[in-house]
Amino acid sequence: MAESELGRIECDAPGFEGVWVRFKTRGYPFKLRQEWRAADDVGALVILRRYIEDWSVTDMMGAPVTLSDDPTLFDDVEETLIVWLIQSFARFWRETLPSARKNSSAPSTEA
């Protein structure tokens, strides 16, 4: 999993060069943990979609998939990409995002 900017992850699976996703960098409530644990495969994709800002993903024929809120959004996406999206989201949300570098300087105390 290659990451160039916070939230943008490039697919490293062979044959999927040029595929990437950009996840939101804010808005992950604590209750998301419980929701994620309780979700089945379809529920995980519904949750995942809420946190995708942009992407370049292709369908089984190699055509671009337009990001939308359509419930059939993932229907023609290769399973390899679905697994990659789910794993990338979980790693980003649970590992990368909490350890992201904060502002390098402390706020000014001068009035």
N, C-alpha and C positions, 0 to 999 in steps of 0.2 A: 504494500500500500504506500504509494508516494503521496506526499503532502507538500504543496508549494506555498499556499497561503492558508491561514487559519480557516478551517472549514472546507477547503477544496481538496478533494482526494482523487487521485488518478488511479484507474484500474490497472493492476499489474498482472492480470491473468493473460496468458498467451492468446493472441487472436483478438484481443479487445483493446488494442492501442487506440488512444484518442477518446476513450470512454472516461468520464469523470463525473463527480457529483460535488455540489457545494452545499453544506449543511449550515443552518442558522447557527450563529454563535451566541445567541441569547434566548431565554424563554424556556428553560428546562426545569420545570418544577419538581420538587422532591417526590410528589405523587406519581410522577412518570415511572419511577422504579417499580411500584406496585402494578401499575397498568401494564408495563412491559412484561413483567413476570407472569401475569395472568393471561396474556394474549396468545391466541393460536397463530398459525401462519398468516392467515388473512388479517387478523387484528394487528400483527406486527407490521404488515405493509401499510395499514391505515395510519398507524402511529408514525412510521417512517416517513410517509408522505408529508405529514404536518411539518417536518423539520427539514425538508429539502427546499432550498432556495432556487437552485438552478441545476441543470445537468446536461450532459451530452451522453445519452444512452441510446442504443440501437435495438431494434426488434430482431426477430429470428432471421429475417431476410437482409439485415444490415441497414435498414432504413431508420432515420432518426425518429425517436419517440418524443412527441411534444409533451412537455410537462403540463399536467392538468389535474383536476380533482375528480376526474372520471373514475368510477370504481373498477373499470376494466383496464386501467392504465398499465398494469404489469402483466396482463394476460399473454401478450406476445413477446415478452422479454425472456431471453435465454436464462435458464435456471442458474447458470454460473454467475450471471450478473445479479440476479436476485440475492443469491447467497453472499456475493461480494458487497452489495448494498447494505444488507442487514448487518454483516460483520463490521463493515466500515462505520456504520452509524453507531453501533454499540461501542466500538473502540473510541470513536471521536467523542461521544457523549460521556462515557465513563472514565476514559483515560486522558485523552488529549485536552479536552476542554477544561477540566479542573486544574490541569497543570500548566495551562497557557500562561505565558509571561504577562504579568500585569505591567502597569506603568512603571517605568524604571526610576522615577523620582517621586519622593513623597510630596504631598500637597504643601504649598507655602503656608507658613504660620504668620506671615507679616500682614498687618492690617492696612 
